[in-house]
Amino acid sequence: MKTKFPSENDIVHKWHVLDAEDAVLGRLAGKAATLLMGKHKPSYTPFLDTGDAVIVINAAKVRLTGRKEEQKKYRRFTGYPGGLVEVGAKRLRAERPTQMVKEAVAGMLPKTKLGKQMLRKLRVYAGDKHPHEAQMPEALALKA
């Protein structure tokens, strides 16, 4: 008996919409990462991009638990000596609300070329509108 192995032509990429309003950031990111990797499909293969495209709306209304709103820091490095930049979660939400969701999902994807390719299929919007109606995305509910 042979194992069915998916080829590039066999893989069907769907589109999904996740509403981040009042959703916990980590749980939302975990669901989005699972969809991007394709782990919800029986044809999942670790070294192929079998996942779907994900649209996250209402990213500005995502919920942080505990005291993370005041205590959590997002760090990046500019490339210059002494170029560490730290931004608090409250300030990042005010300035770039989509960045919190993108970084959370990126942290749950593989740190390889394939992971970067999967991350390109993630679209995050601060409001409840998105320009991807032509792709006929399915709305998915996060478990309460």
N, CA, C and O atoms as a DFTB+ gen file, in Angstrom:
576 C
 N C O
     1  1       0.842      -1.184       0.000
     2  2       0.000       0.000       0.000
     3  2       0.881       1.238       0.000
     4  3       1.847       1.316       0.758
     5  1       0.554       2.201      -0.842
     6  2       1.361       3.405      -0.947
     7  2       0.694       4.558      -0.222
     8  3      -0.532       4.640      -0.151
     9  1       1.507       5.436       0.308
    10  2       1.006       6.625       0.969
    11  2       0.707       7.697      -0.064
    12  3       1.521       7.959      -0.950
    13  1      -0.466       8.317       0.051
    14  2      -0.828       9.406      -0.870
    15  2       0.018      10.616      -0.517
    16  3       0.054      11.042       0.638
    17  1       0.690      11.160      -1.499
    18  2       1.584      12.296      -1.294
    19  2       1.076      13.469      -2.122
    20  3       0.952      13.344      -3.340
    21  1       0.776      14.618      -1.488
    22  2       0.217      15.745      -2.249
    23  2       1.264      16.410      -3.134
    24  3       2.408      16.606      -2.723
    25  1       0.859      16.754      -4.352
    26  2       1.725      17.526      -5.231
    27  2       1.227      18.962      -5.259
    28  3       0.163      19.258      -4.715
    29  1       1.968      19.841      -5.872
    30  2       1.581      21.257      -5.925
    31  2       0.236      21.448      -6.622
    32  3      -0.505      22.370      -6.283
    33  1      -0.088      20.594      -7.586
    34  2      -1.349      20.714      -8.316
    35  2      -2.542      20.217      -7.506
    36  3      -3.669      20.653      -7.738
    37  1      -2.307      19.311      -6.559
    38  2      -3.391      18.745      -5.757
    39  2      -3.823      19.663      -4.615
    40  3      -4.949      19.554      -4.129
    41  1      -2.952      20.556      -4.186
    42  2      -3.219      21.376      -3.012
    43  2      -4.172      22.511      -3.364
    44  3      -3.926      23.275      -4.297
    45  1      -5.256      22.611      -2.612
    46  2      -6.246      23.675      -2.801
    47  2      -6.115      24.641      -1.628
    48  3      -6.239      24.241      -0.471
    49  1      -5.866      25.912      -1.931
    50  2      -5.726      26.933      -0.894
    51  2      -7.031      27.698      -0.763
    52  3      -7.455      28.369      -1.704
    53  1      -7.673      27.602       0.402
    54  2      -8.897      28.347       0.674
    55  2      -8.547      29.644       1.392
    56  3      -7.387      29.883       1.729
    57  1      -9.552      30.475       1.622
    58  2      -9.395      31.721       2.369
    59  2     -10.315      31.668       3.580
    60  3     -11.462      31.231       3.482
    61  1      -9.802      32.118       4.725
    62  2     -10.567      32.128       5.971
    63  2     -10.510      33.520       6.589
    64  3      -9.516      34.232       6.444
    65  1     -11.589      33.906       7.282
    66  2     -11.649      35.177       7.997
    67  2     -11.772      34.876       9.482
    68  3     -12.648      34.118       9.901
    69  1     -10.884      35.478      10.281
    70  2     -10.961      35.382      11.739
    71  2     -11.259      36.765      12.294
    72  3     -10.591      37.734      11.933
    73  1     -12.254      36.868      13.167
    74  2     -12.602      38.132      13.798
    75  2     -11.886      38.195      15.141
    76  3     -12.114      37.353      16.010
    77  1     -11.018      39.196      15.312
    78  2     -10.199      39.298      16.510
    79  2     -10.871      40.087      17.630
    80  3     -10.271      40.283      18.687
    81  1     -12.092      40.539      17.419
    82  2     -12.757      41.349      18.438
    83  2     -12.992      40.514      19.694
    84  3     -13.650      39.475      19.640
    85  1     -12.454      40.969      20.818
    86  2     -12.539      40.306      22.132
    87  2     -11.940      38.902      22.134
    88  3     -12.291      38.093      22.993
    89  1     -11.054      38.595      21.203
    90  2     -10.366      37.306      21.192
    91  2      -9.007      37.472      21.868
    92  3      -8.354      38.502      21.703
    93  1      -8.582      36.474      22.618
    94  2      -7.277      36.509      23.265
    95  2      -6.210      36.363      22.186
    96  3      -6.319      35.510      21.305
    97  1      -5.184      37.197      22.262
    98  2      -4.171      37.272      21.206
    99  2      -3.508      35.931      20.932
   100  3      -3.367      35.553      19.769
   101  1      -3.102      35.208      21.948
   102  2      -2.410      33.937      21.753
   103  2      -3.278      32.872      21.123
   104  3      -2.816      32.111      20.273
   105  1      -4.526      32.812      21.533
   106  2      -5.441      31.809      20.974
   107  2      -5.766      32.122      19.519
   108  3      -5.862      31.220      18.687
   109  1      -5.932      33.402      19.220
   110  2      -6.161      33.824      17.840
   111  2      -4.957      33.489      16.970
   112  3      -5.109      32.975      15.862
   113  1      -3.754      33.782      17.476
   114  2      -2.534      33.521      16.712
   115  2      -2.327      32.025      16.498
   116  3      -1.867      31.609      15.435
   117  1      -2.658      31.223      17.488
   118  2      -2.531      29.778      17.342
   119  2      -3.450      29.222      16.276
   120  3      -3.050      28.361      15.493
   121  1      -4.677      29.709      16.242
   122  2      -5.637      29.268      15.223
   123  2      -5.183      29.707      13.826
   124  3      -5.260      28.935      12.870
   125  1      -4.708      30.959      13.721
   126  2      -4.242      31.459      12.431
   127  2      -3.018      30.680      11.951
   128  3      -2.919      30.362      10.766
   129  1      -2.086      30.368      12.852
   130  2      -0.885      29.628      12.472
   131  2      -1.237      28.215      12.016
   132  3      -0.635      27.702      11.073
   133  1      -2.199      27.587      12.671
   134  2      -2.632      26.250      12.268
   135  2      -3.211      26.263      10.854
   136  3      -2.934      25.372      10.051
   137  1      -4.020      27.287      10.560
   138  2      -4.605      27.398       9.221
   139  2      -3.539      27.695       8.171
   140  3      -3.585      27.148       7.069
   141  1      -2.574      28.563       8.506
   142  2      -1.516      28.914       7.549
   143  2      -0.615      27.717       7.232
   144  3      -0.168      27.555       6.096
   145  1      -0.352      26.880       8.243
   146  2       0.497      25.711       8.028
   147  2      -0.243      24.582       7.321
   148  3       0.378      23.757       6.652
   149  1      -1.565      24.539       7.465
   150  2      -2.345      23.472       6.847
   151  2      -2.513      22.266       7.744
   152  3      -2.837      21.182       7.257
   153  1      -2.302      22.424       9.052
   154  2      -2.408      21.291       9.964
   155  2      -3.840      20.817      10.157
   156  3      -4.064      19.746      10.720
   157  1      -4.805      21.593       9.702
   158  2      -6.204      21.196       9.815
   159  2      -6.637      20.292       8.662
   160  3      -7.773      19.818       8.644
   161  1      -5.753      20.051       7.710
   162  2      -6.079      19.241       6.534
   163  2      -5.468      17.847       6.656
   164  3      -4.403      17.688       7.251
   165  1      -6.131      16.844       6.100
   166  2      -5.533      15.506       6.108
   167  2      -4.300      15.408       5.213
   168  3      -3.491      14.495       5.377
   169  1      -4.149      16.332       4.276
   170  2      -3.007      16.294       3.354
   171  2      -1.806      17.076       3.887
   172  3      -0.901      17.401       3.119
   173  1      -1.779      17.386       5.194
   174  2      -0.670      18.164       5.777
   175  2       0.654      17.442       5.585
   176  3       0.781      16.251       5.873
   177  1       1.625      18.179       5.097
   178  2       2.989      17.693       4.948
   179  2       3.910      18.762       5.504
   180  3       3.796      19.921       5.103
   181  1       4.828      18.421       6.422
   182  2       5.631      19.450       7.095
   183  2       6.510      20.274       6.172
   184  3       6.798      21.431       6.479
   185  1       6.942      19.716       5.057
   186  2       7.878      20.437       4.193
   187  2       7.227      21.004       2.938
   188  3       7.933      21.431       2.024
   189  1       5.883      21.018       2.872
   190  2       5.151      21.641       1.771
   191  2       4.177      22.670       2.331
   192  3       3.701      22.545       3.460
   193  1       3.893      23.673       1.536
   194  2       2.947      24.701       1.946
   195  2       1.545      24.250       1.550
   196  3       1.070      24.549       0.455
   197  1       0.891      23.525       2.456
   198  2      -0.458      23.020       2.195
   199  2      -1.526      23.884       2.844
   200  3      -2.710      23.560       2.760
   201  1      -1.135      24.971       3.485
   202  2      -2.064      25.789       4.256
   203  2      -2.911      26.724       3.429
   204  3      -2.769      26.819       2.209
   205  1      -3.800      27.416       4.129
   206  2      -4.743      28.332       3.517
   207  2      -4.350      29.771       3.828
   208  3      -3.483      30.025       4.664
   209  1      -5.005      30.713       3.140
   210  2      -4.808      32.130       3.409
   211  2      -5.739      32.551       4.545
   212  3      -6.865      32.064       4.647
   213  1      -5.260      33.460       5.396
   214  2      -6.029      33.886       6.569
   215  2      -6.134      35.405       6.568
   216  3      -5.143      36.110       6.376
   217  1      -7.359      35.900       6.788
   218  2      -7.624      37.328       6.944
   219  2      -8.051      37.542       8.387
   220  3      -8.992      36.901       8.855
   221  1      -7.373      38.436       9.096
   222  2      -7.745      38.775      10.472
   223  2      -8.298      40.190      10.455
   224  3      -7.619      41.125      10.030
   225  1      -9.545      40.346      10.923
   226  2     -10.161      41.668      10.988
   227  2     -10.319      42.073      12.454
   228  3     -10.277      41.227      13.347
   229  1     -10.499      43.363      12.692
   230  2     -10.639      43.933      14.041
   231  2      -9.415      43.655      14.902
   232  3      -9.555      43.342      16.085
   233  1      -8.225      43.764      14.335
   234  2      -6.999      43.495      15.080
   235  2      -6.773      44.517      16.191
   236  3      -6.088      44.217      17.170
   237  1      -7.328      45.701      16.059
   238  2      -7.170      46.722      17.094
   239  2      -7.952      46.384      18.358
   240  3      -7.698      46.962      19.414
   241  1      -8.907      45.446      18.261
   242  2      -9.758      45.103      19.404
   243  2      -9.375      43.764      20.032
   244  3     -10.159      43.193      20.790
   245  1      -8.183      43.256      19.726
   246  2      -7.737      41.992      20.289
   247  2      -7.481      42.177      21.783
   248  3      -7.122      43.266      22.232
   249  1      -7.669      41.100      22.547
   250  2      -7.575      41.198      23.997
   251  2      -6.255      40.616      24.505
   252  3      -5.819      39.557      24.053
   253  1      -5.638      41.306      25.429
   254  2      -4.453      40.800      26.125
   255  2      -4.873      40.469      27.550
   256  3      -5.572      41.257      28.186
   257  1      -4.457      39.322      28.055
   258  2      -4.858      38.905      29.392
   259  2      -3.862      39.414      30.426
   260  3      -2.739      39.797      30.096
   261  1      -4.290      39.411      31.664
   262  2      -3.417      39.822      32.759
   263  2      -3.050      41.288      32.644
   264  3      -3.880      42.126      32.291
   265  1      -1.784      41.589      32.949
   266  2      -1.295      42.959      32.897
   267  2      -0.393      43.188      31.690
   268  3       0.464      44.072      31.705
   269  1      -0.589      42.391      30.652
   270  2       0.276      42.490      29.471
   271  2       0.140      43.833      28.767
   272  3       1.095      44.304      28.151
   273  1      -1.031      44.454      28.848
   274  2      -1.233      45.756      28.209
   275  2      -0.222      46.780      28.729
   276  3       0.252      47.622      27.966
   277  1       0.111      46.715      30.014
   278  2       1.070      47.659      30.602
   279  2       2.502      47.113      30.603
   280  3       3.453      47.887      30.495
   281  1       2.665      45.798      30.723
   282  2       3.996      45.237      30.958
   283  2       4.690      44.685      29.712
   284  3       5.919      44.693      29.654
   285  1       3.952      44.214      28.730
   286  2       4.571      43.552      27.578
   287  2       5.349      44.545      26.723
   288  3       4.874      45.649      26.454
   289  1       6.548      44.148      26.299
   290  2       7.411      44.970      25.447
   291  2       7.656      44.248      24.128
   292  3       7.907      43.043      24.099
   293  1       7.581      45.000      23.049
   294  2       7.937      44.492      21.721
   295  2       9.292      45.093      21.367
   296  3       9.461      46.312      21.363
   297  1      10.260      44.217      21.067
   298  2      11.626      44.666      20.811
   299  2      11.996      44.432      19.355
   300  3      11.603      43.437      18.747
   301  1      12.766      45.378      18.805
   302  2      13.354      45.203      17.479
   303  2      14.700      45.908      17.483
   304  3      14.968      46.759      18.331
   305  1      15.529      45.547      16.540
   306  2      16.881      46.103      16.465
   307  2      17.047      46.808      15.135
   308  3      16.724      46.250      14.086
   309  1      17.556      48.048      15.173
   310  2      17.684      48.855      13.968
   311  2      18.877      48.456      13.105
   312  3      18.900      48.747      11.910
   313  1      19.857      47.798      13.695
   314  2      21.053      47.441      12.951
   315  2      22.227      48.329      13.294
   316  3      23.351      48.040      12.885
   317  1      22.001      49.398      14.032
   318  2      23.066      50.297      14.462
   319  2      23.480      49.967      15.893
   320  3      22.695      49.386      16.641
   321  1      24.700      50.329      16.283
   322  2      25.117      50.093      17.666
   323  2      24.190      50.823      18.639
   324  3      23.902      52.009      18.478
   325  1      23.735      50.093      19.643
   326  2      22.800      50.666      20.613
   327  2      21.424      50.891      20.032
   328  3      20.672      51.723      20.539
   329  1      21.075      50.173      18.981
   330  2      19.832      50.424      18.260
   331  2      18.673      49.555      18.682
   332  3      17.809      49.252      17.859
   333  1      18.620      49.136      19.953
   334  2      17.493      48.360      20.437
   335  2      16.324      49.298      20.691
   336  3      16.463      50.284      21.415
   337  1      15.173      48.998      20.099
   338  2      13.977      49.821      20.263
   339  2      12.929      48.986      20.978
   340  3      12.565      47.907      20.512
   341  1      12.443      49.485      22.113
   342  2      11.397      48.800      22.873
   343  2      10.133      49.643      22.844
   344  3      10.166      50.848      23.092
   345  1       9.027      48.997      22.540
   346  2       7.734      49.670      22.501
   347  2       6.764      48.853      23.335
   348  3       6.701      47.631      23.194
   349  1       6.011      49.511      24.197
   350  2       5.020      48.832      25.015
   351  2       3.809      48.419      24.186
   352  3       3.571      48.954      23.103
   353  1       3.046      47.458      24.711
   354  2       1.892      46.936      23.984
   355  2       0.820      48.008      23.792
   356  3       0.177      48.057      22.743
   357  1       0.625      48.858      24.785
   358  2      -0.401      49.901      24.675
   359  2      -0.057      50.891      23.566
   360  3      -0.927      51.297      22.795
   361  1       1.224      51.279      23.490
   362  2       1.653      52.225      22.456
   363  2       1.612      51.586      21.063
   364  3       1.219      52.229      20.089
   365  1       2.023      50.310      20.979
   366  2       2.000      49.618      19.693
   367  2       0.568      49.469      19.182
   368  3       0.317      49.589      17.983
   369  1      -0.366      49.208      20.093
   370  2      -1.772      49.091      19.697
   371  2      -2.292      50.425      19.154
   372  3      -3.083      50.451      18.211
   373  1      -1.842      51.531      19.755
   374  2      -2.293      52.851      19.306
   375  2      -1.679      53.228      17.957
   376  3      -2.358      53.812      17.112
   377  1      -0.389      52.897      17.745
   378  2       0.308      53.321      16.536
   379  2       0.153      52.339      15.371
   380  3      -0.146      52.752      14.251
   381  1       0.355      51.050      15.627
   382  2       0.300      50.024      14.582
   383  2      -0.440      48.800      15.120
   384  3       0.203      47.826      15.509
   385  1      -1.772      48.824      15.153
   386  2      -2.520      47.741      15.796
   387  2      -2.374      46.383      15.108
   388  3      -2.564      45.349      15.750
   389  1      -2.046      46.366      13.840
   390  2      -1.927      45.083      13.149
   391  2      -0.620      44.365      13.490
   392  3      -0.526      43.147      13.337
   393  1       0.369      45.097      13.941
   394  2       1.690      44.519      14.193
   395  2       1.663      43.491      15.326
   396  3       2.400      42.506      15.282
   397  1       0.820      43.712      16.341
   398  2       0.740      42.764      17.456
   399  2       0.319      41.382      16.960
   400  3       0.906      40.373      17.352
   401  1      -0.687      41.337      16.106
   402  2      -1.182      40.055      15.597
   403  2      -0.152      39.418      14.673
   404  3       0.074      38.210      14.743
   405  1       0.474      40.211      13.810
   406  2       1.469      39.664      12.886
   407  2       2.637      39.029      13.633
   408  3       3.080      37.938      13.276
   409  1       3.137      39.698      14.660
   410  2       4.270      39.155      15.413
   411  2       3.884      37.905      16.188
   412  3       4.684      36.977      16.303
   413  1       2.664      37.869      16.724
   414  2       2.221      36.685      17.464
   415  2       2.102      35.475      16.543
   416  3       2.499      34.371      16.917
   417  1       1.565      35.673      15.353
   418  2       1.427      34.564      14.399
   419  2       2.797      34.143      13.884
   420  3       3.065      32.948      13.754
   421  1       3.664      35.102      13.591
   422  2       5.008      34.782      13.083
   423  2       5.804      33.965      14.098
   424  3       6.615      33.121      13.716
   425  1       5.579      34.210      15.376
   426  2       6.270      33.445      16.410
   427  2       5.834      31.998      16.477
   428  3       6.550      31.164      17.031
   429  1       4.668      31.681      15.921
   430  2       4.139      30.316      15.962
   431  2       4.361      29.550      14.662
   432  3       3.994      28.379      14.562
   433  1       4.952      30.195      13.677
   434  2       5.247      29.531      12.409
   435  2       6.706      29.061      12.400
   436  3       7.508      29.541      13.200
   437  1       7.058      28.131      11.510
   438  2       8.448      27.688      11.417
   439  2       9.379      28.837      11.044
   440  3       9.006      29.721      10.272
   441  1      10.590      28.820      11.593
   442  2      11.568      29.885      11.329
   443  2      12.435      29.505      10.132
   444  3      13.661      29.467      10.236
   445  1      11.797      29.224       8.994
   446  2      12.489      28.810       7.781
   447  2      11.931      29.600       6.598
   448  3      11.057      30.452       6.757
   449  1      12.456      29.299       5.406
   450  2      11.921      29.931       4.199
   451  2      10.454      29.578       4.013
   452  3       9.667      30.403       3.548
   453  1      10.088      28.362       4.373
   454  2       8.698      27.939       4.252
   455  2       7.806      28.727       5.207
   456  3       6.674      29.066       4.864
   457  1       8.311      29.017       6.400
   458  2       7.550      29.811       7.360
   459  2       7.311      31.228       6.868
   460  3       6.235      31.787       7.076
   461  1       8.312      31.811       6.215
   462  2       8.148      33.151       5.642
   463  2       7.137      33.134       4.506
   464  3       6.372      34.083       4.337
   465  1       7.134      32.061       3.732
   466  2       6.169      31.915       2.644
   467  2       4.751      31.785       3.210
   468  3       3.805      32.329       2.641
   469  1       4.604      31.074       4.312
   470  2       3.292      30.936       4.949
   471  2       2.813      32.273       5.506
   472  3       1.625      32.586       5.428
   473  1       3.724      33.061       6.066
   474  2       3.361      34.338       6.667
   475  2       2.873      35.335       5.620
   476  3       2.108      36.244       5.945
   477  1       3.304      35.177       4.369
   478  2       2.837      36.061       3.302
   479  2       1.362      35.857       2.992
   480  3       0.743      36.717       2.365
   481  1       0.785      34.734       3.419
   482  2      -0.636      34.475       3.181
   483  2      -1.512      35.021       4.304
   484  3      -2.723      34.797       4.308
   485  1      -0.912      35.737       5.257
   486  2      -1.662      36.341       6.362
   487  2      -1.948      37.796       6.038
   488  3      -1.034      38.551       5.703
   489  1      -3.214      38.197       6.135
   490  2      -3.612      39.592       5.939
   491  2      -4.278      40.055       7.226
   492  3      -5.215      39.416       7.705
   493  1      -3.800      41.167       7.793
   494  2      -4.329      41.668       9.061
   495  2      -4.835      43.082       8.844
   496  3      -4.144      43.917       8.260
   497  1      -6.048      43.346       9.318
   498  2      -6.664      44.666       9.192
   499  2      -7.169      45.126      10.549
   500  3      -7.727      44.336      11.311
   501  1      -6.969      46.417      10.852
   502  2      -7.357      46.971      12.148
   503  2      -8.867      47.072      12.286
   504  3      -9.397      46.881      13.381
   505  1      -9.563      47.366      11.206
   506  2     -11.013      47.515      11.233
   507  2     -11.730      46.251      10.792
   508  3     -11.126      45.184      10.684
   509  1     -13.035      46.388      10.537
   510  2     -13.823      45.223      10.155
   511  2     -14.023      45.087       8.650
   512  3     -14.787      44.225       8.214
   513  1     -13.362      45.907       7.851
   514  2     -13.451      45.837       6.393
   515  2     -12.167      45.214       5.828
   516  3     -11.077      45.424       6.361
   517  1     -12.314      44.447       4.745
   518  2     -11.155      43.909       4.033
   519  2     -11.474      43.850       2.545
   520  3     -12.635      43.680       2.174
   521  1     -10.458      43.988       1.679
   522  2     -10.693      44.031       0.232
   523  2     -10.624      42.665      -0.464
   524  3     -10.318      42.602      -1.655
   525  1     -10.901      41.574       0.256
   526  2     -10.728      40.236      -0.314
   527  2     -12.053      39.494      -0.491
   528  3     -12.094      38.270      -0.375
   529  1     -13.125      40.216      -0.768
   530  2     -14.425      39.569      -0.956
   531  2     -14.443      38.686      -2.206
   532  3     -15.193      37.710      -2.254
   533  1     -13.643      39.006      -3.201
   534  2     -13.627      38.225      -4.444
   535  2     -13.094      36.810      -4.224
   536  3     -13.399      35.909      -5.005
   537  1     -12.303      36.606      -3.171
   538  2     -11.764      35.275      -2.878
   539  2     -12.768      34.406      -2.124
   540  3     -12.485      33.240      -1.848
   541  1     -13.932      34.951      -1.787
   542  2     -15.002      34.253      -1.064
   543  2     -14.478      33.567       0.202
   544  3     -14.539      32.342       0.308
   545  1     -13.966      34.338       1.156
   546  2     -13.424      33.716       2.371
   547  2     -14.529      33.173       3.281
   548  3     -15.634      33.712       3.334
   549  1     -14.202      32.095       3.989
   550  2     -15.119      31.500       4.967
   551  2     -14.872      32.145       6.326
   552  3     -13.725      32.302       6.744
   553  1     -15.946      32.517       7.011
   554  2     -15.806      33.076       8.353
   555  2     -15.674      31.942       9.348
   556  3     -16.506      31.035       9.380
   557  1     -14.621      31.992      10.168
   558  2     -14.400      30.983      11.191
   559  2     -14.575      31.608      12.556
   560  3     -14.126      32.730      12.791
   561  1     -15.220      30.894      13.454
   562  2     -15.404      31.390      14.819
   563  2     -14.359      30.759      15.725
   564  3     -14.074      29.565      15.629
   565  1     -13.800      31.566      16.595
   566  2     -12.898      31.033      17.613
   567  2     -13.744      30.474      18.736
   568  3     -14.771      31.056      19.086
   569  1     -13.334      29.362      19.301
   570  2     -14.111      28.753      20.386
   571  2     -14.061      29.659      21.609
   572  3     -12.999      30.143      22.000
   573  1     -15.221      29.877      22.201
   574  2     -15.301      30.769      23.364
   575  2     -14.889      30.053      24.623
   576  3     -14.894      30.647      25.701
